[in-house]
Amino acid sequence: MDSFFSDNLSASSTIPFLNVETPLDSIREGRQNPAPVTVASGQNLNGINFGNTQFGSISGIKFNDLNQDSLLTAGEPSLAGWTIFIDTNNNGTLEATEPTTVTNATGAYAFTNLAPASYTVREVQQAGWVQTTANPGPVNVTGGVDITGINFGNSQSGTITGIKFNDNNGNALFDAGETPLQGWTIFADGNNNGVLDTGEGSLVTGADGRYTFANVPPGNYTLREVQQPGWTQTTPNPGPIGVSGGTNAIINFGNRQFGSISGVKFNDLNSNATLDTGEPSLAGWTIFIDANNNGTLEATEPTTVTNATGAYAFTNLEPASYTVREVQQAGWVQTTPNPGAVNVTGGTDITGINFGNNQFGTITGLKFSDTNTNALFDAGETPLQGWTIFIDANGNGTLEATEASAVTGADGRYTFASVPPGNYTLLEVQQPGWTQTTPNPGSVGISGGTNAIVNFGNRQFGSISGIKFNDTNANSLFDAGETPLQGWTIYIDSNVNGVLDPTEPTTVTGTDGSYVFTNVPPGNYVLREVQQAGWTQTVPPVQA
């Protein structure tokens, strides 16, 4: 064979040297090398052709797309150590048999010696990052062409985390001592409608009140909480939350639970300061929170009005201490003491802050001249003006400077108005020459708007007087020089029998012979004397 090639081939021949003793697979690439050729003596073989092509390459840069615009812009850092692969089966996953390369310190990668063909190039994702560039379409490599600029941009994902807490003081800050709230739903409001919709990301706060959205792709997000009954959000809804390049956003949500104060306004008929069975409710009364504790309703203080059942309520009250008062109405007196400070804590409903009132009453009556002394104001009897009637508060029977009093008018009437419920003793101030004919009234009870009528009757007394004398001339007249007689008994002969009876009034003449019967009620009386032995009466007895 050596003789064949040296005899028949010139030095300028372009036919490559083939060492047939060399195994075939070691002298050809793939299937392009021809099979062994046998040349017979004098034979000319044609068509033993050799075709060649140039290989191409695909290259690009892996970079941190800080502004997420999918473009490699000045200042954006390269990313080393990322795996780029040719996805031969186009399933998006790196298989063991697929070609790979790793980006270098400058973020560059390259696939070289690529035969002309169409290639799909992909990257292997890394945790905490999101691809910002679209996956490149098929890359068509032709002979000798180097395809560049097949870049992959990524941005680091971030986290959004925070605490859900009970904002007791309502200052929108998570302060020391405030309690984390478990079981609240925080969500990314993708359509910004304030409602958790299907498909929107959400988390539930844990025992420590914390929620965390991890691996959040760069972007702007709106976070909201799902409200729960009885709570009010104290922190403002956050604006758009920007996440980029591994940033961690902290967004806390504060809420606080409000409380209430309620009670009943009632007519305390028995004035015992307790709402008893059967006592009616009072509608239309104003109850207020006395913010400055001065006992007066100010324009800025919260108010409510009792309803048809007497009930009132202040709702949505922040945790605090409150003073509750009522606006008084004319003709009524409060029977329940003003409640002390009412301490409202989050979520508590304070009940039973009741207000009892009883209606004022009046005590009125007439002062009259009881001429017939029957203790009744009869037709024809005269009202008495200018008499003082008083409430004997200490029960000593005497008008004191601090005791309420009224003076009868021209019609004999007196009136104590707006008298609080209670029991009262009424008396009159006596006047000389008069005697009370009506008994002193007992305790006068006032409750629930009652009006008591208490009359006082008096009558004016007279007197009967005269002289007992020695009628020496028997002319029935007390003449000058005639002597008064002392020690004679004069009596009122009530039964007109001419005899002094044990029950009949008597008096004895004095040294001047005079006698007198005082405090004699109006009426007709027969006077007599008790005869003494040796004397004869010269003045006939007369009816007084």
GURORO-313921 format. One record per residue (C-alpha): residue in one letter; residue number from 1; x, y, z. Coordinates in nm, 4 decimals, decimal comma. Layout:
// GURORO-313921
- A;NUM;X;Y;Z
...
// end
This chain:
// GURORO-313921
- M;1;0,0000;0,0000;0,0000
- D;2;0,2854;0,2375;0,0758
- S;3;0,4208;0,1737;-0,2768
- F;4;0,0703;0,2622;-0,4166
- F;5;0,0503;0,5985;-0,2564
- S;6;0,4204;0,6825;-0,3392
- D;7;0,3873;0,5826;-0,7048
- N;8;0,0551;0,7343;-0,7890
- L;9;0,0053;1,0521;-0,5725
- S;10;0,1873;1,3729;-0,6297
- A;11;0,2996;1,6086;-0,3544
- S;12;0,0344;1,8611;-0,4552
- S;13;-0,2580;1,6228;-0,4228
- T;14;-0,5400;1,7535;-0,1912
- I;15;-0,6532;1,4123;-0,0945
- P;16;-0,5886;1,3775;0,2890
- F;17;-0,3590;1,1110;0,4047
- L;18;-0,5475;0,8198;0,5532
- N;19;-0,3772;0,5678;0,7647
- V;20;-0,5943;0,2639;0,7065
- E;21;-0,4181;0,0823;0,9853
- T;22;-0,5624;0,3477;1,2204
- P;23;-0,9063;0,2614;1,3479
- L;24;-1,1738;0,4409;1,1514
- D;25;-1,3441;0,6038;1,4479
- S;26;-1,0212;0,7785;1,5478
- I;27;-0,9767;0,9597;1,2168
- R;28;-1,3227;1,0952;1,1524
- E;29;-1,5795;1,3061;1,3346
- G;30;-1,9197;1,1572;1,3569
- R;31;-2,0575;1,0304;1,0342
- Q;32;-1,8831;1,2766;0,8007
- N;33;-1,5702;1,0723;0,7342
- P;34;-1,6147;0,8273;0,4374
- A;35;-1,5985;0,4578;0,4902
- P;36;-1,2772;0,2755;0,3864
- V;37;-1,2241;0,2933;0,0108
- T;38;-1,0855;-0,0070;-0,1810
- V;39;-0,9215;0,0805;-0,5120
- A;40;-0,8634;-0,1948;-0,7632
- S;41;-0,5806;-0,1861;-1,0133
- G;42;-0,6544;0,0686;-1,2838
- Q;43;-0,9790;0,1740;-1,1107
- N;44;-1,0819;0,5439;-1,0810
- L;45;-1,3129;0,6165;-0,7908
- N;46;-1,5235;0,9309;-0,7955
- G;47;-1,7570;1,1001;-0,5425
- I;48;-1,5414;1,0565;-0,2422
- N;49;-1,6275;1,4122;-0,1306
- F;50;-1,5465;1,5979;0,1887
- G;51;-1,7840;1,8694;0,3139
- N;52;-1,7054;2,1065;0,6017
- T;53;-1,9002;2,3707;0,7910
- Q;54;-1,8054;2,6398;1,0425
- F;55;-1,9337;2,6150;1,4036
- G;56;-2,1080;2,9046;1,5789
- S;57;-2,1600;3,0199;1,9358
- I;58;-2,4237;3,1711;2,1703
- S;59;-2,3204;3,4081;2,4467
- G;60;-2,4632;3,6663;2,6830
- I;61;-2,4545;3,8267;3,0257
- K;62;-2,6322;3,7391;3,3489
- F;63;-2,7100;4,0628;3,5384
- N;64;-2,8980;4,2037;3,8379
- D;65;-3,1801;4,4006;3,6812
- L;66;-3,2119;4,6561;3,9580
- N;67;-3,4719;4,8681;3,7809
- Q;68;-3,6574;4,5666;3,6447
- D;69;-3,6686;4,7084;3,2919
- S;70;-3,5403;4,3830;3,1349
- L;71;-3,2413;4,5720;2,9932
- L;72;-2,8783;4,5613;3,0962
- T;73;-2,8219;4,9251;3,1814
- A;74;-2,5125;5,1051;3,3016
- G;75;-2,4385;5,0415;3,6646
- E;76;-2,6341;4,7176;3,6933
- P;77;-2,4059;4,4505;3,8411
- S;78;-2,3288;4,1182;3,6751
- L;79;-2,4182;3,7926;3,8447
- A;80;-2,1581;3,5160;3,8624
- G;81;-2,2185;3,1505;3,9334
- W;82;-2,5533;3,1153;3,7551
- T;83;-2,6149;2,8064;3,5392
- I;84;-2,7269;2,8653;3,1811
- F;85;-2,8297;2,5623;2,9757
- I;86;-2,9446;2,4571;2,6311
- D;87;-3,2881;2,3163;2,6821
- T;88;-3,2754;2,0496;2,4132
- N;89;-3,6165;1,9057;2,4977
- N;90;-3,7653;2,2497;2,5597
- N;91;-3,9246;2,1516;2,8924
- G;92;-3,7767;2,4367;3,0925
- T;93;-3,5829;2,2017;3,3191
- L;94;-3,2147;2,1204;3,3129
- E;95;-3,1652;1,7558;3,2303
- A;96;-2,8457;1,5628;3,2988
- T;97;-2,7642;1,5284;2,9279
- E;98;-2,8204;1,8926;2,8354
- P;99;-2,5260;2,1264;2,7763
- T;100;-2,4611;2,3776;3,0553
- T;101;-2,2257;2,6585;3,1378
- V;102;-2,1810;2,8807;3,4446
- T;103;-2,1535;3,2585;3,4344
- N;104;-1,8096;3,3876;3,5186
- A;105;-1,7026;3,6757;3,7405
- T;106;-1,8254;3,9243;3,4803
- G;107;-2,1580;3,7433;3,4481
- A;108;-2,0624;3,6238;3,0987
- Y;109;-2,1433;3,2851;2,9586
- A;110;-2,0874;3,1205;2,6147
- F;111;-2,1749;2,8041;2,4298
- T;112;-1,9083;2,7507;2,1583
- N;113;-1,8573;2,5005;1,8762
- L;114;-2,2287;2,4879;1,8121
- A;115;-2,3334;2,3187;1,4929
- P;116;-2,5791;2,5176;1,2839
- A;117;-2,9193;2,4578;1,4391
- S;118;-3,1950;2,6220;1,6452
- Y;119;-3,1328;2,6307;2,0202
- T;120;-3,3404;2,7099;2,3264
- V;121;-3,1382;2,8761;2,6011
- R;122;-3,2607;2,8933;2,9613
- E;123;-3,1290;2,9722;3,3100
- V;124;-3,1570;2,7712;3,6301
- Q;125;-3,3550;2,9852;3,8766
- Q;126;-3,2163;3,0583;4,2215
- A;127;-3,4143;3,1026;4,5414
- G;128;-3,4931;3,4622;4,6273
- W;129;-3,4636;3,5860;4,2717
- V;130;-3,7104;3,6452;3,9931
- Q;131;-3,6297;3,6589;3,6203
- T;132;-3,7069;4,0007;3,4758
- T;133;-3,6145;3,9302;3,1123
- A;134;-3,8435;3,7200;2,8991
- N;135;-3,7163;3,3765;2,8080
- P;136;-3,5405;3,4156;2,4741
- G;137;-3,7038;3,2576;2,1719
- P;138;-3,5243;2,9964;1,9579
- V;139;-3,1673;3,1046;1,8763
- N;140;-3,0765;3,0099;1,5194
- V;141;-2,7037;2,9373;1,4793
- T;142;-2,5569;2,9263;1,1294
- G;143;-2,2026;2,8323;1,0293
- G;144;-1,9406;3,0662;1,1645
- V;145;-2,1917;3,2983;1,3364
- D;146;-2,1468;3,4037;1,6987
- I;147;-2,4836;3,4992;1,8495
- T;148;-2,4345;3,7490;2,1322
- G;149;-2,6586;3,9448;2,3649
- I;150;-2,8668;3,6516;2,4857
- N;151;-2,8815;3,8109;2,8271
- F;152;-3,0659;3,7056;3,1366
- G;153;-3,1759;3,9684;3,3879
- N;154;-3,2937;3,8852;3,7386
- S;155;-3,3936;4,0838;4,0402
- Q;156;-3,3806;3,9652;4,3947
- S;157;-3,7167;3,8948;4,5607
- G;158;-3,7894;4,0564;4,8978
- T;159;-4,0151;4,0079;5,1978
- I;160;-4,3057;4,2010;5,3414
- T;161;-4,3573;4,1372;5,7082
- G;162;-4,5158;4,3033;6,0098
- I;163;-4,7091;4,2721;6,3335
- K;164;-5,0817;4,2841;6,3921
- F;165;-5,1370;4,4403;6,7382
- N;166;-5,3981;4,5718;6,9794
- D;167;-5,3417;4,9464;6,9689
- N;168;-5,4910;5,0231;7,3108
- N;169;-5,3993;5,3907;7,3077
- G;170;-5,4940;5,4441;6,9444
- N;171;-5,1658;5,6142;6,8503
- A;172;-5,1005;5,3838;6,5512
- L;173;-4,7705;5,2641;6,7062
- F;174;-4,6859;4,9229;6,8480
- D;175;-4,5950;5,0371;7,1989
- A;176;-4,4479;4,8429;7,4872
- G;177;-4,7202;4,6460;7,6630
- E;178;-4,9542;4,6335;7,3656
- T;179;-5,0651;4,2846;7,2721
- P;180;-5,0007;4,1070;6,9396
- L;181;-5,3172;3,9757;6,7761
- Q;182;-5,3311;3,6215;6,6412
- G;183;-5,5633;3,4944;6,3704
- W;184;-5,5986;3,8102;6,1594
- T;185;-5,5824;3,7841;5,7797
- I;186;-5,3443;4,0152;5,5911
- F;187;-5,3658;4,0095;5,2118
- A;188;-5,2097;4,1577;4,8990
- D;189;-5,4940;4,3523;4,7413
- G;190;-5,4065;4,2913;4,3793
- N;191;-5,7037;4,4798;4,2341
- N;192;-5,7016;4,7437;4,5072
- N;193;-6,0714;4,6989;4,5883
- G;194;-6,0198;4,6565;4,9626
- V;195;-6,1644;4,3039;4,9575
- L;196;-5,9828;3,9720;4,9749
- D;197;-6,0616;3,8117;4,6407
- T;198;-5,9961;3,4615;4,5188
- G;199;-5,6397;3,4351;4,3942
- E;200;-5,5005;3,7153;4,6081
- G;201;-5,2154;3,6185;4,8379
- S;202;-5,3042;3,6159;5,2068
- L;203;-5,1574;3,5115;5,5399
- V;204;-5,2923;3,4685;5,8925
- T;205;-5,1023;3,6222;6,1836
- G;206;-4,9440;3,3824;6,4297
- A;207;-4,9339;3,3734;6,8079
- D;208;-4,6791;3,6561;6,8007
- G;209;-4,9039;3,8619;6,5731
- R;210;-4,6551;3,8321;6,2882
- Y;211;-4,7196;3,7717;5,9200
- T;212;-4,4534;3,7359;5,6474
- F;213;-4,4818;3,7296;5,2707
- A;214;-4,1524;3,5696;5,1620
- N;215;-3,9934;3,5547;4,8144
- V;216;-4,1933;3,8523;4,6958
- P;217;-4,1059;3,9395;4,3370
- P;218;-3,9960;4,2967;4,2782
- G;219;-4,2942;4,5204;4,2306
- N;220;-4,5415;4,7462;4,4079
- Y;221;-4,7955;4,5892;4,6391
- T;222;-5,1013;4,7044;4,8313
- L;223;-5,1516;4,5311;5,1654
- R;224;-5,4776;4,5280;5,3562
- E;225;-5,6263;4,3473;5,6557
- V;226;-5,9593;4,1663;5,6789
- Q;227;-6,1569;4,3583;5,9403
- Q;228;-6,3130;4,1768;6,2349
- P;229;-6,6361;4,2785;6,4121
- G;230;-6,5952;4,5028;6,7146
- W;231;-6,2534;4,6329;6,6093
- T;232;-6,1414;4,9537;6,4385
- Q;233;-5,8178;4,9948;6,2476
- T;234;-5,5984;5,2653;6,4028
- T;235;-5,3090;5,2539;6,1567
- P;236;-5,3745;5,4127;5,8157
- N;237;-5,3892;5,1809;5,5192
- P;238;-5,0359;5,1662;5,3774
- G;239;-4,9692;5,3058;5,0319
- P;240;-4,8004;5,1029;4,7580
- I;241;-4,5142;4,8978;4,9002
- G;242;-4,2176;4,8752;4,6667
- V;243;-4,0097;4,5569;4,6736
- S;244;-3,6857;4,5417;4,4741
- G;245;-3,3358;4,3965;4,5017
- G;246;-3,3906;4,1923;4,8145
- T;247;-3,5584;4,4656;5,0155
- N;248;-3,7572;4,3791;5,3263
- A;249;-4,0623;4,5929;5,4005
- I;250;-4,2149;4,6106;5,7492
- I;251;-4,5833;4,7001;5,7619
- N;252;-4,7650;4,6818;6,0967
- F;253;-5,1409;4,6891;6,1387
- G;254;-5,2895;4,8274;6,4596
- N;255;-5,6486;4,7857;6,5700
- R;256;-5,8283;4,8486;6,8900
- Q;257;-6,1482;4,7130;7,0290
- F;258;-6,4116;4,9614;7,1397
- G;259;-6,6509;4,9198;7,4289
- S;260;-6,9886;5,0572;7,5327
- I;261;-7,1753;5,2000;7,8303
- S;262;-7,5488;5,1450;7,8647
- G;263;-7,8287;5,1669;8,1169
- V;264;-8,1910;5,2555;8,1837
- K;265;-8,3603;5,5777;8,2883
- F;266;-8,6554;5,4990;8,5184
- N;267;-8,9184;5,6552;8,7416
- D;268;-8,8058;5,5560;9,0893
- L;269;-9,1523;5,5605;9,2444
- N;270;-9,0361;5,4415;9,5867
- S;271;-8,7186;5,6543;9,5788
- N;272;-8,4991;5,3574;9,6778
- A;273;-8,2438;5,4203;9,3984
- T;274;-8,3130;5,0737;9,2516
- L;275;-8,4957;4,9789;8,9325
- D;276;-8,7751;4,7672;9,0794
- T;277;-9,0334;4,5567;8,9018
- G;278;-9,3210;4,7738;8,7892
- E;279;-9,1336;5,1021;8,7904
- P;280;-9,1861;5,2713;8,4525
- S;281;-8,9085;5,3684;8,2162
- L;282;-8,8574;5,7306;8,1157
- A;283;-8,8113;5,8181;7,7486
- G;284;-8,6659;6,1380;7,6103
- W;285;-8,4069;6,2088;7,8782
- T;286;-8,0602;6,3259;7,7747
- I;287;-7,7643;6,1282;7,9076
- F;288;-7,4161;6,2639;7,8419
- I;289;-7,0496;6,1865;7,8927
- D;290;-6,9198;6,4633;8,1154
- A;291;-6,5767;6,4976;7,9585
- N;292;-6,4640;6,7861;8,1779
- N;293;-6,6441;6,6508;8,4857
- N;294;-6,8200;6,9792;8,5634
- G;295;-7,1695;6,8304;8,5812
- T;296;-7,2950;7,0420;8,2903
- L;297;-7,3578;6,9329;7,9330
- E;298;-7,1189;7,1154;7,7011
- A;299;-7,1689;7,1504;7,3255
- T;300;-6,8757;6,9206;7,2485
- E;301;-6,9668;6,6410;7,4894
- P;302;-7,1228;6,3162;7,3590
- T;303;-7,4941;6,2763;7,4277
- T;304;-7,7702;6,0261;7,3725
- V;305;-8,1439;6,0297;7,4444
- T;306;-8,3299;5,7476;7,6180
- N;307;-8,5633;5,5518;7,3929
- A;308;-8,9194;5,4327;7,4486
- T;309;-8,7962;5,1675;7,6928
- G;310;-8,5812;5,4194;7,8807
- A;311;-8,2646;5,2567;7,7469
- Y;312;-7,9556;5,4482;7,6367
- A;313;-7,6144;5,3411;7,5091
- F;314;-7,2820;5,4952;7,4152
- T;315;-7,1123;5,2627;7,1646
- N;316;-6,7698;5,2554;6,9982
- L;317;-6,6018;5,3985;7,3055
- E;318;-6,2262;5,3987;7,3169
- P;319;-6,0684;5,2305;7,6191
- A;320;-6,0717;5,5034;7,8863
- S;321;-6,2435;5,6213;8,2046
- Y;322;-6,5757;5,8002;8,1542
- T;323;-6,8087;6,0109;8,3706
- V;324;-7,1757;5,9653;8,2803
- R;325;-7,4415;6,2161;8,3847
- E;326;-7,8031;6,3054;8,3061
- V;327;-7,9577;6,6395;8,2161
- Q;328;-8,2098;6,7211;8,4884
- Q;329;-8,5691;6,8057;8,3992
- A;330;-8,7950;7,0471;8,5835
- G;331;-9,0191;6,8846;8,8415
- W;332;-8,7957;6,5824;8,8917
- V;333;-8,5271;6,4875;9,1408
- Q;334;-8,2524;6,2285;9,0843
- T;335;-8,2798;5,9431;9,3339
- T;336;-7,9774;5,7402;9,2240
- P;337;-7,6330;5,8763;9,3138
- N;338;-7,4212;5,9932;9,0237
- P;339;-7,2192;5,6928;8,9042
- G;340;-6,8463;5,6964;8,9626
- A;341;-6,5886;5,6730;8,6883
- V;342;-6,6798;5,4007;8,4361
- N;343;-6,3667;5,2242;8,3102
- V;344;-6,4056;5,0894;7,9570
- T;345;-6,1491;4,8449;7,8249
- G;346;-6,1239;4,7066;7,4727
- G;347;-6,4232;4,4930;7,3844
- T;348;-6,6111;4,5381;7,7137
- D;349;-6,9754;4,6424;7,7308
- I;350;-7,0517;4,8129;8,0624
- T;351;-7,4212;4,7758;8,1479
- G;352;-7,6430;4,8777;8,4375
- I;353;-7,5394;5,2435;8,4586
- N;354;-7,8967;5,3364;8,5474
- F;355;-8,0461;5,6710;8,6423
- G;356;-8,3521;5,6841;8,8673
- N;357;-8,5624;5,9958;8,9152
- N;358;-8,8796;6,0767;9,0995
- Q;359;-9,1146;6,3570;9,0127
- F;360;-9,1426;6,6568;9,2445
- G;361;-9,4727;6,7160;9,4120
- T;362;-9,6523;7,0079;9,5758
- I;363;-9,7931;7,0655;9,9215
- T;364;-10,0708;7,3216;9,9312
- G;365;-10,3683;7,4149;10,1471
- L;366;-10,5815;7,6871;10,3068
- K;367;-10,5583;7,8747;10,6320
- F;368;-10,9104;7,9588;10,7525
- S;369;-11,1064;8,0907;11,0467
- D;370;-11,2819;7,7818;11,1763
- T;371;-11,5669;7,9630;11,3424
- N;372;-11,7592;7,6456;11,4224
- T;373;-11,4390;7,4648;11,5334
- N;374;-11,5232;7,1500;11,3373
- A;375;-11,1743;7,1427;11,1759
- L;376;-11,3339;7,1715;10,8296
- F;377;-11,3310;7,4630;10,5878
- D;378;-11,7044;7,5165;10,5638
- A;379;-11,9033;7,7503;10,3429
- G;380;-11,8998;8,0975;10,4840
- E;381;-11,5814;8,0535;10,6823
- T;382;-11,3163;8,3132;10,6098
- P;383;-10,9671;8,2485;10,4615
- L;384;-10,6912;8,3974;10,6740
- Q;385;-10,4125;8,5978;10,5113
- G;386;-10,0623;8,6473;10,6453
- W;387;-10,0186;8,3246;10,8389
- T;388;-9,6841;8,1421;10,8155
- I;389;-9,6857;7,7700;10,7334
- F;390;-9,3515;7,5878;10,7530
- I;391;-9,1891;7,2501;10,6962
- D;392;-9,0615;7,1424;11,0358
- A;393;-8,7498;6,9612;10,9126
- N;394;-8,6046;6,8929;11,2575
- G;395;-8,9392;6,8172;11,4210
- N;396;-8,8983;7,0629;11,7074
- G;397;-9,2228;7,2517;11,6424
- T;398;-9,0432;7,5818;11,5869
- L;399;-8,9676;7,7624;11,2609
- E;400;-8,5896;7,7687;11,2120
- A;401;-8,4079;8,0053;10,9758
- T;402;-8,3147;7,7205;10,7390
- E;403;-8,6599;7,5648;10,7215
- A;404;-8,8850;7,6227;10,4219
- S;405;-9,1862;7,8435;10,4872
- A;406;-9,4705;8,0092;10,2995
- V;407;-9,7122;8,2886;10,3938
- T;408;-10,0828;8,2578;10,3141
- G;409;-10,2169;8,4949;10,0539
- A;410;-10,5397;8,6928;10,0361
- D;411;-10,7248;8,3713;9,9535
- G;412;-10,5673;8,2005;10,2551
- R;413;-10,3669;7,9698;10,0292
- Y;414;-10,0066;7,8579;10,0695
- T;415;-9,8058;7,6350;9,8330
- F;416;-9,4736;7,4531;9,8535
- A;417;-9,3821;7,3769;9,4891
- S;418;-9,1182;7,1394;9,3471
- V;419;-9,1060;6,9342;9,6633
- P;420;-8,8659;6,6392;9,6298
- P;421;-9,0055;6,2971;9,7084
- G;422;-8,9980;6,2353;10,0810
- N;423;-9,1941;6,2683;10,4037
- Y;424;-9,2573;6,6106;10,5510
- T;425;-9,4023;6,7593;10,8720
- L;426;-9,6044;7,0784;10,8260
- L;427;-9,6858;7,3218;11,1060
- E;428;-9,8171;7,6785;11,1430
- V;429;-9,6735;7,9678;11,3378
- Q;430;-9,9344;8,0479;11,6021
- Q;431;-10,0713;8,4004;11,6425
- P;432;-10,1922;8,5537;11,9670
- G;433;-10,5630;8,5237;12,0315
- W;434;-10,6075;8,2259;11,8028
- T;435;-10,6256;7,8568;11,8647
- Q;436;-10,5653;7,5855;11,6064
- T;437;-10,8751;7,3772;11,5523
- T;438;-10,7313;7,1305;11,3021
- P;439;-10,4947;6,8687;11,4424
- N;440;-10,1307;6,8930;11,3382
- P;441;-10,0977;6,6820;11,0235
- G;442;-9,8906;6,3684;11,0366
- S;443;-9,6061;6,2940;10,7977
- V;444;-9,6942;6,4182;10,4485
- G;445;-9,5556;6,1825;10,1836
- I;446;-9,4520;6,3116;9,8390
- S;447;-9,3660;6,0739;9,5558
- G;448;-9,4038;6,0530;9,1809
- G;449;-9,5505;6,3987;9,1243
- T;450;-9,8138;6,3776;9,3993
- N;451;-9,9888;6,6906;9,5279
- A;452;-10,0740;6,6978;9,8974
- I;453;-10,3457;6,9246;10,0406
- V;454;-10,3124;7,0195;10,4064
- N;455;-10,5503;7,2825;10,5527
- F;456;-10,5032;7,4645;10,8803
- G;457;-10,8110;7,5906;11,0721
- N;458;-10,7987;7,8363;11,3645
- R;459;-11,0502;8,0326;11,5546
- Q;460;-11,0146;8,3550;11,7482
- F;461;-11,1109;8,3405;12,1190
- G;462;-11,2732;8,6113;12,3335
- S;463;-11,3062;8,6768;12,7047
- I;464;-11,5822;8,7417;12,9590
- S;465;-11,5052;8,9593;13,2619
- G;466;-11,6757;9,1640;13,5269
- I;467;-11,6868;9,2854;13,8892
- K;468;-11,8429;9,1270;14,1895
- F;469;-11,9556;9,4099;14,4218
- N;470;-12,1606;9,4914;14,7288
- D;471;-12,4701;9,6626;14,5823
- T;472;-12,5485;9,8560;14,8954
- N;473;-12,8315;10,0526;14,7347
- A;474;-12,9597;9,7407;14,5516
- N;475;-12,9931;9,9290;14,2226
- S;476;-12,8059;9,6574;14,0256
- L;477;-12,5340;9,9072;13,9379
- F;478;-12,1746;9,9264;14,0577
- D;479;-12,1877;10,2739;14,1939
- A;480;-11,9103;10,4865;14,3258
- G;481;-11,8255;10,3978;14,6773
- E;482;-11,9618;10,0448;14,6540
- T;483;-11,7133;9,7798;14,7632
- P;484;-11,5714;9,4983;14,5368
- L;485;-11,6213;9,1542;14,6784
- Q;486;-11,3306;8,9119;14,6772
- G;487;-11,3464;8,5324;14,6768
- W;488;-11,6745;8,4808;14,5027
- T;489;-11,7006;8,1946;14,2475
- I;490;-11,8293;8,2850;13,9034
- Y;491;-11,8987;8,0027;13,6550
- I;492;-12,0273;7,9373;13,3060
- D;493;-12,3452;7,7455;13,3436
- S;494;-12,3043;7,5257;13,0406
- N;495;-12,6202;7,3251;13,0995
- V;496;-12,8150;7,6278;13,2346
- N;497;-12,9308;7,4422;13,5414
- G;498;-12,8276;7,7141;13,7838
- V;499;-12,5933;7,4801;13,9633
- L;500;-12,2149;7,4652;13,9338
- D;501;-12,1328;7,1260;13,7921
- P;502;-11,7862;6,9733;13,8178
- T;503;-11,7119;7,0131;13,4448
- E;504;-11,8183;7,3728;13,4152
- P;505;-11,5565;7,6529;13,3907
- T;506;-11,5140;7,8627;13,7024
- T;507;-11,3137;8,1549;13,8291
- V;508;-11,2842;8,3374;14,1638
- T;509;-11,3005;8,7138;14,2086
- G;510;-10,9875;8,8918;14,3061
- T;511;-10,9163;9,1598;14,5630
- D;512;-11,0665;9,4174;14,3336
- G;513;-11,3700;9,1953;14,2875
- S;514;-11,2836;9,1292;13,9227
- Y;515;-11,3047;8,7997;13,7388
- V;516;-11,2256;8,6993;13,3812
- F;517;-11,2794;8,4003;13,1520
- T;518;-11,0140;8,4097;12,8758
- N;519;-10,9779;8,2130;12,5522
- V;520;-11,3493;8,1824;12,5235
- P;521;-11,4469;8,0399;12,1873
- P;522;-11,7067;8,2252;11,9893
- G;523;-12,0546;8,1290;12,1225
- N;524;-12,3309;8,2095;12,3724
- Y;525;-12,2699;8,1555;12,7402
- V;526;-12,4747;8,1768;13,0624
- L;527;-12,2830;8,3110;13,3625
- R;528;-12,3790;8,2460;13,7190
- E;529;-12,2369;8,3016;14,0623
- V;530;-12,2253;8,0634;14,3515
- Q;531;-12,4424;8,2199;14,6202
- Q;532;-12,3044;8,2748;14,9597
- A;533;-12,5028;8,2595;15,2809
- G;534;-12,6390;8,5923;15,4000
- W;535;-12,6297;8,7570;15,0649
- T;536;-12,8925;8,8292;14,8013
- Q;537;-12,8155;8,8803;14,4362
- T;538;-12,9278;9,2204;14,3090
- V;539;-12,8042;9,1969;13,9517
- P;540;-13,0008;8,9419;13,7536
- P;541;-12,7915;8,6807;13,5690
- V;542;-12,7654;8,7394;13,1980
- Q;543;-12,6674;8,5363;12,8983
- A;544;-12,3287;8,6527;12,7760
// end
